[in-house]
Structures are given as C-alpha cells and as structure tokens.
Amino acid sequence: MSGHHIPGSLKLDFFTEEDLQATKGAEEKKIRLAVIGAGAMGQEHIWTALRTKRAVVRGLYDPNELSLQSAAKWFADYSSVIKYRSIAEAVADPEVDAVIIATPNYTHLEVVQEVAASGKPILLEKPMTTTSREGWEVVKIAEAYPSVFQVGLEYRQKCTYMLAIDELNNRGTIGKPCMISMIENRFPFLDKVGQWNKFSKYSGGTLVEKCCHYFDLFNVCAGPDALPVSVYASGGAAVNFLDFEFRGEKSDILDHAFVLVEYDNGVRACLNECMFSYGVADSEELIINGTAGRIRVVDKPDHKLEIWRRGNLPSFCGHVTFPPHVAETGNHGGSTFLEHETFYDAIAGKPVCYPTARDGFWSVVVGEAAERSIQSKAIVKISDILKEAGAAGATRRV
Ligand SMILES: NC(=O)c1ccc[n+]([C@@H]2O[C@H](COP(=O)([O-])OP(=O)(O)OC[C@H]3O[C@@H](n4cnc5c(N)ncnc54)[C@H](O)[C@@H]3O)[C@@H](O)[C@H]2O)c1
C-alpha cells in the first residue's frame, strides 16, 4: 500500500494500489539516458534526470576516471550504471532511448556527429559550438534529424524569464519591445577538466561560452523573426586569470564587456557582463522597455518580476518561484528541471517548444560577433559572420 502526503494536511495512506493506479493512469515509460560527459554539467543532468522521476541513467561515457568516480554520488546503485568505453558503444546500446551531451564546447560538433548516427533524441549543452561555422554544421544535422534535437539554452526556462517572455511575447503586455538590457555581475569561471574554459579556442571565448544564454534571451525578446544585424562590443581582461597558465599556455579570455546588438526590426539590446563582481551576491537583471511599458526581471539575487504598464493600467511587482522540488534541483534555480521536462515531453511527442539548433546557432553568432568586435574595435556585421559560416541569408525560423 502507498499513499499521497499533502504537506500540512492529511496523510492519505489508506488506498490500495488499484485505487491509486486509477488516478495515475497509464504511467509514462521512463526514458533511459546515456550521458556523455560526466563533469559539472553532466552531473547536474544526472541529478535532474533522477529527480524528475521520468528518466533513468542507463550509462555514462567520460574518458576522465575522476569525473566518473565523482558521478557515482548521484546513484543509489552505481554498479548497475554502465561505464561505456566509447561514445559509439553508448549510443549503440539498444537500452538507451536518448542521449545527453555535456562535454566541453570544442568537442560538441564531433560528439554530435557521432551521436547523431544513432538517430536517438539528443539534448546538447550550450554553447552549441565555439564558432558559427561549426554551429551551422550542427544546424544542418539537426534540421535533417529524425528525432528531437534540443539545445541547452536553459535560461529561457528560468522561472523569472519564462514569465517575462510570456508577458512580452504571448500577452503583449508592454507592447512592442524597443530596448533590452541585461546585466550579469558574477564570480569568475570555475575550474574545469583540462581547464578548457580559460582558453577561447576551446570555449569560443567568454561571450560565446557564458553569454550565449543572454544572446539567446535577446533573440527571444527581440521577436521570433528579428534578425541581429550588427554588434559592437568593448571589453577586456582586468582581474581574472591574468597570470593563469595551463600546460604552458596563457589564458586569453575576457572578464568584462559591454555588448550592443542591433536588430533589423529596430530593437536594440545591451549586455553588461562583469565576471569579477561578486562577494555579496551575484546579480542578474533583465530590463525590456516596450512601447506600452517595461518588464524588469531580477533573476539574482531574488527572483523578482516587475511589470509596469503605461497609462492608468495596473502594474505588478512580485516574487517568482518554481515549486520547491523544481527550484532545489540543480545549480540553475530549477531551469534544468524544466529543460528535462521539455525534453521528455518532446520525446513523448507532446507539442512543446524547446531551444533548437537554429536557436543555438543564433546565440553563437551574436557571441562570436561580440568577441570579434572587441578584437577589431569595430562594428561587426552579422551578414559577414553568416557568409563565413556558409549560412548567408539564414533566418531565425526554418
Ligand atoms: N546550461 C548551463 O548553464 C551550463 C552550465 C555549465 C556548463 N555548461 C556546458 O556544459 C558542458 C560541459 O561543461 P562542464 O562544466 O560540465 O565541464 P567539465 O570540465 O566539468 O566536464 C566536462 C566533462 O566532459 C568530459 N569529456 C571531455 N571530452 C569528452 C568526450 N569527447 N566525450 C565524453 N566526455 C568528454 C571531461 O572529461 C569532463 O569530465 C559545456 O559545454 C558547458 O558550456 C552549461
């Protein structure tokens, strides 16, 4: 016998399995996952997959024994988790239904090519690739793919931004967006296996690696067809990793930047990124000014949403949250949980919307343009980036 426990209420534990089965209906079959890359993010995926109760982790592939040993902590019985000897072996396992790729950025294209041979649903971490050229290769694979191909741009699935996007795009609460402003003040990049995130050639650079999330939010908020046309950025390395060397190579990544993006529909977006501004609390804030009002999100530190509407209309200011079991899963305030729910729904054929390879591409395009603008101290035209990527004339939607 089992039962429901409603917090602070009755403990309803007197039903038979037959009673309970009637409300459960046909239970969804759990998705059996292979996780490729078991570092920090791979482990967040394991943790999240298990907490959704909609998936199990059938096996892992990671060439680093220390990552595998560390991943063991998420499992009640780690001995039953298969440690594959290669990606090919993992994806060929007939007991694997879907694949999560959480390897370093510079490996993504190669790993996708290998995994895609299986035709199984894929959840690929952001940034989709380190360059737009590689990104377009992934778009071509994904758009001919017979199954789900989701990209891990999960900031859209943070509770604050989800509500803000709904108000903006679906309810039209503030009219047409005109100005988008994003501020992130945070801690420096963490240690990684092989320290790949300290080198632009492995990560794509700070504005691709980290800020692809924000450029994706810009693209979403600017409108479903809005095309970025130019990027001007100014930035540098002032504090972090100035003397950092690994295997004889010096770190070359930025730790701060201002990035200005112009869209073909007149929307202007600005990012203020600082990775040495921390100690009291991280800060992550989005402001969208539209023709009929303003939306302000303070995702960090306190998940706040403000909607101010022009005229004498009511406005709103309040706290946004997920249910505790969602918010407490993972290191991203619950967005990884939502990302998994979307992935499993998409696999089940439900009509859900998720970040596609094309979305992943456009977020990398803006990030690459920003990195180049800082190098050249000039405005970078997006059409030039697209041409070089073999993607001239690419649009936001297929
Ligand atoms: N969604 C997010 O907000 C978010 C947050 C953190 C990281 N990420 C992304 O997740 C990915 C992984 O980052 P991380 O922080 O876990 O890095 P990490 O260095 O902690 O882990 C990467 C793991 O991949 C393994 N690996 C390397 N090459 C591999 C290969 N060819 N096949 C299988 N495994 C391989 C490494 O041994 C390591 O264990 C990156 O693309 C990163 O940008 C996303």
The ligand as an ORCA input file, in Angstrom:
! r2SCAN-3c Opt
* xyz 0 1
  N      23.456     25.029    -19.074
  C      24.340     25.700    -18.385
  O      24.066     26.773    -17.860
  C      25.724     25.155    -18.281
  C      26.447     25.292    -17.092
  C      27.730     24.730    -17.030
  C      28.267     24.107    -18.148
  N      27.537     24.028    -19.287
  C      28.081     23.395    -20.500
  O      28.211     22.001    -20.269
  C      29.340     21.500    -20.988
  C      30.263     20.785    -20.007
  O      30.716     21.715    -19.059
  P      31.155     21.273    -17.595
  O      31.031     22.467    -16.753
  O      30.469     20.043    -17.212
  O      32.700     20.959    -17.856
  P      33.622     19.924    -17.030
  O      35.015     20.203    -17.451
  O      33.253     19.996    -15.587
  O      33.149     18.499    -17.570
  C      33.309     18.100    -18.895
  C      33.467     16.587    -18.890
  O      33.488     16.124    -20.242
  C      34.488     15.120    -20.331
  N      34.874     14.977    -21.735
  C      35.801     15.671    -22.451
  N      35.799     15.239    -23.722
  C      34.878     14.256    -23.811
  C      34.416     13.421    -24.855
  N      34.898     13.538    -26.103
  N      33.461     12.506    -24.587
  C      32.958     12.379    -23.340
  N      33.354     13.155    -22.309
  C      34.295     14.075    -22.545
  C      35.583     15.573    -19.402
  O      36.434     14.521    -19.035
  C      34.777     16.127    -18.252
  O      34.510     15.139    -17.285
  C      29.974     22.707    -21.661
  O      29.512     22.816    -22.975
  C      29.481     23.875    -20.839
  O      29.437     25.098    -21.534
  C      26.272     24.513    -19.354
*
